[in-house]
Structures are given as C-alpha cells and as structure tokens.
Amino acid sequence: MMLAKWKKDKYIWLLLSPVLVYYAVFHYAPMYGVIIAFKEYSPVKGIWGSPWVGLEWFQEFFNSVYFGRLLLNTLKLSLYGILWGFPVPILFALLLNELKQGMFKKVVQTVSYLPHFISIVVICGLVVSFVSPTTGIVNELLKQFGFAPIHFLAEPEWFRTVYIGSGIWQSFGWNSIIFIAAIASINPELYEAAVTDGASRWEKMRYITLPGIFPTIMILLMLNFGSLLSVGFEKIILLYNPSTYETADVISTYVYRKGLLDSDFSFAAAVSLFNSVINFMLLVLFNRLSRKVTEVSLW
C-alpha cells in the first residue's frame, strides 16, 4: 500500500528531495553536537573525549545574574514585535486589496517589498544615520518642533522602539504577500453576492475577507509564538552597545558572546539548547490552544 502510494507520488518526492537533503545535511546531521551542552568540551579532546558534566551548565545559566534580564528582554522584544509588527502586514494587505489593479497598486507593492531585500548591515547603517543625534532626520524633525535631540541608540529606553520600528519597516511589505495570496483565494462569488445585498466595503472586509484569511492569521501567529525566544542576534549586535545592555541584551547575543568571544562552547550550547526546547514547548502549547479555541492548528 505504502509502496504504491510512493510510486504514485514519486515525482513529488523527486522535487522534494533537494530540500530533504539540505535539511538532513545542514540541520539534522550537525545535531549530534548538542551533546557538548552536557560536557566540558575541549577542542583538543574533541566531542567524545571531553568529560561529562551533566546539567552543570544549565544550572550555571539559571543561577546567573544575567538570566532574568536576558529572558525578560527576549520576551519583551518578541512580544512587542508581535503586538506591533504582526497586525501591520494584515492591515496593509487589506488596504492593498481595496485598490483597483493599476500602476499605483504595483508601485506601492514594489516599494513595500524592496526593504526586505536590503542587507541587514545596510538596514542598520540606515537606522544609525536616521537616528543620529547630530545629523539624523529624526532628530532634525524633533528640533523643528522644539524638542531636544535624543541619542536613540545610547539610551536603553529607546532601543526597543528603534529595533521594532525598523523591523516593521523592513518586513511588513514582504510579510503581507501571504495575506494577499490568502485574500486572492477567497471565492469572488461571495463578494458579488455581498454587493447584490448592498454591503459596503467595510462590511465585505469584516464579514468576508477577515473570516476568509483567519486560518492563515492563526497559523502564522502560532509560528510567531513558537519562536518567541528566537530573537535574531545580527541586528541587535549591529545596533546595541554596553550602554543599552539593560534592554537590548537577549539570549542569542549572550550565546554569541559566550560561545564565540569567550570560547565557552559548552555553556553557549547549553543556553542555546534551553532556548530551543522552550520554543518547541511554546509551539506545541499554542498549537493545542488554537485547536481547542479556533479549530485551526498546524497538526
């Protein structure tokens, strides 16, 4: 039975094979290295020759003075990013759907997608230029309205605003593509029937479009919550400095400093493993909650 099904879908498996090979070689094969989180790893002794220490590195991390701050900063950046960043692509897709097909709509889409293709290094360079206390356009506008310049990247209370705001600007257009595709899949006869019944644009959006894309919204929201502790370190590394560690230092940047700068590989692996396990547990939890409440789930 299974063999017959495999033969029937052999071309699909053939198309899928490069992806499977990629994940097997670059994602699953290196996972044996996770065991260094339970060892006192030494490059000289190697993974198998290094002595076992059990949960020592996990205990050291949990008892560290940085643990509370790192966890809180990571959660805040992720939750604020979801709170402010997740609705923007949805709203943009809804508004874009109201535009008639034409040059203006295509230009708006193209302009909104472009920042996604800009290197994160260039994005951070632009951010630094925009918020510069001396020549930045943001502070120039503040001066025009009679406010004192603000050193956004040196004051901890402003770091999250800069980080999340620049992230929304860079990704909202690209993230809206999946919602635009979901809207396009809605049966157009529903809109025609609504027009016949005298429905306004707002009513069509509220009673047809939003319910039509609700499963997509829930699935993406679950994936976002499933990576709640996976705040990327690249952008933070490029924007933060010791004066903003109070609000900017997250688990991934801590792992980077301990693992690569301090060469404490086992400790960094333990922290990273803790991060991954919590993310997996959150994904399972939110998937179950979503299945019970909305009947939409990943599996």
C-alpha positions as CSV (number, residue, x, y, z in Angstrom):
1,M,0.0,0.0,0.0
2,M,2.7,2.4,1.0
3,L,4.9,1.4,-2.0
4,A,2.0,2.0,-4.4
5,K,1.4,5.4,-2.8
6,W,5.1,6.2,-3.1
7,K,5.2,5.3,-6.8
8,K,2.1,7.4,-7.4
9,D,3.8,10.4,-5.8
10,K,7.3,9.7,-7.0
11,Y,7.7,12.9,-8.9
12,I,6.6,15.0,-5.9
13,W,9.2,13.2,-3.8
14,L,11.8,13.8,-6.5
15,L,11.0,17.6,-6.4
16,L,11.2,17.5,-2.6
17,S,14.5,15.5,-2.5
18,P,16.8,18.6,-2.6
19,V,15.0,20.1,0.3
20,L,15.2,16.9,2.3
21,V,18.9,16.5,1.5
22,Y,19.5,20.1,2.6
23,Y,17.8,19.7,5.9
24,A,19.4,16.3,6.5
25,V,23.0,17.5,5.8
26,F,22.9,21.0,7.3
27,H,20.2,20.8,10.1
28,Y,19.9,17.2,11.4
29,A,23.4,15.8,10.9
30,P,25.1,18.5,13.0
31,M,22.6,17.9,15.8
32,Y,24.9,15.3,17.4
33,G,27.0,18.3,18.5
34,V,24.2,19.1,21.0
35,I,25.8,16.7,23.5
36,I,28.6,19.3,24.2
37,A,25.9,21.1,26.3
38,F,26.3,18.2,28.8
39,K,30.1,18.0,28.6
40,E,33.1,20.2,29.5
41,Y,34.0,20.5,25.8
42,S,37.6,20.9,24.8
43,P,38.6,21.3,21.1
44,V,41.7,19.3,21.9
45,K,39.9,16.3,23.4
46,G,37.0,16.5,20.9
47,I,33.3,15.9,21.5
48,W,33.6,12.3,22.5
49,G,36.8,12.7,24.6
50,S,35.5,15.6,26.7
51,P,34.2,14.7,30.2
52,W,30.5,14.6,31.0
53,V,29.3,17.3,33.5
54,G,25.5,16.6,33.3
55,L,23.3,19.6,33.8
56,E,26.1,21.8,35.3
57,W,26.0,24.4,32.5
58,F,22.2,24.7,32.7
59,Q,22.4,25.3,36.5
60,E,25.1,27.9,36.0
61,F,22.9,29.7,33.5
62,F,19.8,29.6,35.7
63,N,21.8,30.9,38.7
64,S,23.5,33.6,36.7
65,V,22.7,37.2,37.5
66,Y,22.0,37.7,33.8
67,F,19.3,35.0,33.4
68,G,16.3,37.2,34.5
69,R,17.4,40.2,32.4
70,L,18.1,38.1,29.3
71,L,14.8,36.2,29.5
72,L,12.8,39.4,30.1
73,N,14.5,41.3,27.3
74,T,14.0,38.4,24.9
75,L,10.3,38.1,25.8
76,K,9.7,41.8,25.6
77,L,11.3,42.2,22.2
78,S,9.4,39.2,20.8
79,L,6.0,40.2,22.3
80,Y,6.3,43.8,21.3
81,G,7.3,42.7,17.9
82,I,4.2,40.5,17.6
83,L,1.9,43.1,19.2
84,W,3.0,45.9,16.8
85,G,4.5,44.1,13.9
86,F,2.1,41.3,13.3
87,P,-1.1,43.3,12.5
88,V,0.7,45.7,10.1
89,P,1.1,43.3,7.2
90,I,-2.6,42.2,7.6
91,L,-3.8,45.8,7.5
92,F,-1.5,46.5,4.5
93,A,-2.9,43.5,2.6
94,L,-6.5,44.5,3.4
95,L,-5.9,48.1,2.2
96,L,-4.0,47.0,-0.8
97,N,-6.9,44.7,-1.7
98,E,-9.2,47.7,-1.8
99,L,-7.1,49.3,-4.6
100,K,-8.0,48.6,-8.1
101,Q,-5.5,46.9,-10.4
102,G,-3.2,49.5,-11.9
103,M,0.2,51.2,-11.9
104,F,-0.3,52.8,-8.5
105,K,-1.0,49.4,-6.8
106,K,2.0,47.8,-8.4
107,V,4.3,50.7,-7.4
108,V,3.1,50.5,-3.8
109,Q,3.7,46.8,-3.7
110,T,7.1,47.0,-5.2
111,V,8.2,49.9,-2.9
112,S,6.9,48.0,0.2
113,Y,8.8,44.8,-0.8
114,L,12.2,46.4,-1.5
115,P,13.4,46.8,2.1
116,H,13.2,43.1,2.6
117,F,16.0,42.5,0.1
118,I,18.3,45.0,1.7
119,S,21.1,43.5,3.7
120,I,20.7,43.8,7.5
121,V,24.0,45.5,7.7
122,V,22.8,48.2,5.3
123,I,19.5,48.5,7.2
124,C,21.3,49.0,10.5
125,G,23.5,51.6,8.8
126,L,20.4,53.5,7.6
127,V,18.9,53.3,11.1
128,V,22.1,54.7,12.6
129,S,22.0,57.6,10.1
130,F,18.3,58.3,10.6
131,V,18.5,58.5,14.4
132,S,21.9,60.2,14.6
133,P,21.7,62.9,17.4
134,T,23.6,65.4,15.2
135,T,22.6,64.8,11.5
136,G,19.8,62.2,11.7
137,I,16.5,63.1,10.0
138,V,14.5,62.0,13.1
139,N,16.3,64.4,15.4
140,E,16.2,67.2,12.8
141,L,12.4,66.9,12.8
142,L,12.4,66.9,16.6
143,K,14.4,70.1,16.5
144,Q,12.0,71.7,14.1
145,F,9.2,71.1,16.7
146,G,11.2,72.5,19.5
147,F,12.3,69.2,21.1
148,A,15.8,68.4,22.3
149,P,17.8,65.8,20.2
150,I,17.6,62.2,21.5
151,H,20.5,59.8,21.4
152,F,18.3,56.8,20.5
153,L,21.0,54.2,20.3
154,A,22.6,55.2,23.6
155,E,19.5,55.4,25.8
156,P,18.2,51.9,26.9
157,E,14.5,53.0,26.9
158,W,14.6,53.8,23.2
159,F,16.3,50.7,21.9
160,R,13.2,48.5,21.6
161,T,11.3,51.3,19.8
162,V,14.2,51.6,17.2
163,Y,14.6,47.9,16.9
164,I,10.9,47.0,16.4
165,G,10.1,50.1,14.3
166,S,12.9,49.4,11.8
167,G,11.9,45.7,11.7
168,I,8.3,46.6,10.8
169,W,9.5,49.0,8.1
170,Q,11.8,46.3,6.6
171,S,9.4,43.4,6.6
172,F,5.8,44.5,6.6
173,G,5.6,44.5,2.7
174,W,7.2,41.1,2.3
175,N,5.1,39.6,5.1
176,S,1.9,40.9,3.6
177,I,2.4,38.6,0.5
178,I,1.0,35.6,2.2
179,F,-2.1,37.5,3.3
180,I,-2.6,38.9,-0.2
181,A,-2.4,35.4,-1.5
182,A,-4.9,34.2,1.1
183,I,-7.3,37.1,0.1
184,A,-6.9,36.1,-3.6
185,S,-8.0,32.6,-2.7
186,I,-11.4,33.7,-1.4
187,N,-14.3,32.8,-3.6
188,P,-15.2,36.0,-5.6
189,E,-18.8,35.0,-5.7
190,L,-19.0,35.8,-2.1
191,Y,-18.2,39.4,-2.8
192,E,-20.6,39.5,-5.7
193,A,-23.4,38.3,-3.5
194,A,-22.5,40.8,-0.9
195,V,-22.6,43.7,-3.4
196,T,-26.0,42.4,-4.5
197,D,-27.2,42.6,-0.9
198,G,-25.9,46.2,-0.6
199,A,-22.8,45.5,1.5
200,S,-20.3,48.3,1.9
201,R,-16.5,47.9,1.6
202,W,-16.2,47.8,5.3
203,E,-18.8,45.1,5.6
204,K,-17.2,43.0,2.9
205,M,-13.9,43.3,4.7
206,R,-15.4,42.4,8.0
207,Y,-17.7,39.6,7.1
208,I,-15.9,38.0,4.1
209,T,-12.2,39.0,3.9
210,L,-11.2,38.7,7.5
211,P,-13.0,35.4,8.1
212,G,-11.5,34.1,4.9
213,I,-7.9,34.8,5.9
214,F,-8.5,33.9,9.6
215,P,-6.9,30.4,9.3
216,T,-3.8,31.9,7.7
217,I,-3.6,34.5,10.5
218,M,-3.8,31.9,13.2
219,I,-1.2,29.6,11.7
220,L,1.3,32.5,11.3
221,L,0.5,33.7,14.8
222,M,1.3,30.2,16.2
223,L,4.6,30.1,14.3
224,N,5.5,33.6,15.7
225,F,4.7,32.4,19.3
226,G,6.6,29.2,18.6
227,S,9.8,31.3,18.0
228,L,9.2,33.6,21.0
229,L,12.7,33.3,22.3
230,S,14.4,33.2,18.9
231,V,15.2,36.9,18.6
232,G,17.9,37.2,16.0
233,F,21.2,38.5,17.2
234,E,22.6,40.0,14.0
235,K,20.6,43.2,14.1
236,I,21.0,43.6,17.8
237,I,24.7,43.1,17.6
238,L,24.9,45.9,14.9
239,L,22.7,48.3,16.9
240,Y,23.4,47.8,20.6
241,N,26.3,48.8,22.8
242,P,27.2,48.4,26.5
243,S,25.1,51.4,27.4
244,T,21.9,49.7,26.1
245,Y,22.6,46.2,27.5
246,E,19.9,46.8,30.1
247,T,17.1,46.5,27.5
248,A,19.0,45.2,24.4
249,D,20.9,42.2,25.6
250,V,19.0,39.0,24.7
251,I,19.6,35.2,24.9
252,S,21.0,35.0,21.4
253,T,23.5,37.8,21.9
254,Y,24.6,36.3,25.2
255,V,25.2,33.0,23.4
256,Y,27.2,34.8,20.8
257,R,29.5,36.5,23.4
258,K,30.0,33.3,25.5
259,G,30.4,30.9,22.6
260,L,32.4,32.9,20.0
261,L,34.1,35.7,22.0
262,D,34.8,33.8,25.3
263,S,35.1,30.4,23.6
264,D,32.9,28.8,26.3
265,F,31.3,26.4,23.8
266,S,29.6,24.0,26.2
267,F,28.0,26.8,28.2
268,A,26.8,28.5,25.0
269,A,25.4,25.2,23.7
270,A,23.5,24.6,26.9
271,V,21.9,28.1,26.7
272,S,21.0,27.6,23.1
273,L,19.5,24.2,23.8
274,F,17.4,25.6,26.6
275,N,16.2,28.3,24.1
276,S,15.3,25.7,21.5
277,V,13.4,23.4,24.0
278,I,11.3,26.3,25.3
279,N,10.5,27.4,21.8
280,F,9.3,23.9,20.9
281,M,7.2,23.7,24.1
282,L,5.6,27.0,23.3
283,L,4.8,25.9,19.7
284,V,3.1,22.7,21.0
285,L,1.2,24.7,23.7
286,F,-0.1,27.4,21.3
287,N,-1.0,24.8,18.7
288,R,-3.2,22.9,21.2
289,L,-4.8,26.2,22.4
290,S,-5.5,27.2,18.9
291,R,-7.0,23.8,18.0
292,K,-9.3,24.0,21.0
293,V,-10.4,27.6,20.6
294,T,-10.4,28.2,16.9
295,E,-10.2,24.6,15.4
296,V,-7.1,25.8,13.4
297,S,-3.8,24.0,14.0
298,L,-0.5,23.1,12.4
299,W,-1.1,19.4,13.1
